[in-house]
Amino acid sequence: MQDLSGFNFIGISLRYANLSNSNLTQAKLVNADLYEANLTGANLSGVNWTGSNLSSANLSGANLSGADLRNADLSYANLEKANLQGAKLQGANLNGANLDGANLKGAIMPDGTTREE
């Protein structure tokens, strides 16, 4: 497991990267490109993903609680059983994303509504 907590990766390209089970808590990945990246089981709580490309990324079982995903591209991302509790998803593209079993309690959805359950 890699500990990359708090790192600044603004604008970085991590396309196809394998960051499974990594700790990226409170990292800054604004406008980063993580197309088809493997982030399964990673601790991504509090990460700033604003404007990032996470299309087709595998985030299954990842902890994204409190993450800032505003205007991020999550199209066709695998978010199965991911923890998105309290995440900010305003303006995010979730087209084709797999949200089966994901925890969205308190998450602010792309349309600005807050999930209650």
TAVENCOR-V285385 format. One record per residue. N is the residue number from 1. RES is the residue in one small letter. PHI is phi in whole degrees, -180 to 180 (* if undefined). Layout:
BEGIN
<<N;RES;PHI> <N;RES;PHI>>
END
This chain:
BEGIN
<<1;m;*> <2;q;-92> <3;d;-103> <4;l;-118> <5;s;-63> <6;g;78> <7;f;-69> <8;n;-107> <9;f;-118> <10;i;-60> <11;g;74> <12;i;-76> <13;s;-103> <14;l;-125> <15;r;-57> <16;y;65> <17;a;-67> <18;n;-104> <19;l;-119> <20;s;-61> <21;n;62> <22;s;-80> <23;n;-107> <24;l;-118> <25;t;-50> <26;q;62> <27;a;-74> <28;k;-112> <29;l;-123> <30;v;-62> <31;n;56> <32;a;-84> <33;d;-112> <34;l;-120> <35;y;-54> <36;e;56> <37;a;-72> <38;n;-101> <39;l;-123> <40;t;-60> <41;g;67> <42;a;-77> <43;n;-93> <44;l;-119> <45;s;-67> <46;g;73> <47;v;-72> <48;n;-96> <49;w;-104> <50;t;-49> <51;g;72> <52;s;-82> <53;n;-99> <54;l;-118> <55;s;-64> <56;s;62> <57;a;-76> <58;n;-101> <59;l;-116> <60;s;-64> <61;g;70> <62;a;-79> <63;n;-97> <64;l;-113> <65;s;-62> <66;g;70> <67;a;-72> <68;d;-101> <69;l;-112> <70;r;-61> <71;n;60> <72;a;-83> <73;d;-97> <74;l;-112> <75;s;-61> <76;y;61> <77;a;-76> <78;n;-96> <79;l;-114> <80;e;-60> <81;k;60> <82;a;-79> <83;n;-97> <84;l;-113> <85;q;-60> <86;g;73> <87;a;-72> <88;k;-101> <89;l;-117> <90;q;-57> <91;g;76> <92;a;-73> <93;n;-96> <94;l;-109> <95;n;-58> <96;g;77> <97;a;-71> <98;n;-93> <99;l;-111> <100;d;-58> <101;g;73> <102;a;-74> <103;n;-91> <104;l;-112> <105;k;-60> <106;g;76> <107;a;-73> <108;i;-93> <109;m;-78> <110;p;-54> <111;d;-87> <112;g;93> <113;t;-80> <114;t;-102> <115;r;-75> <116;e;-88> <117;e;-89>>
END
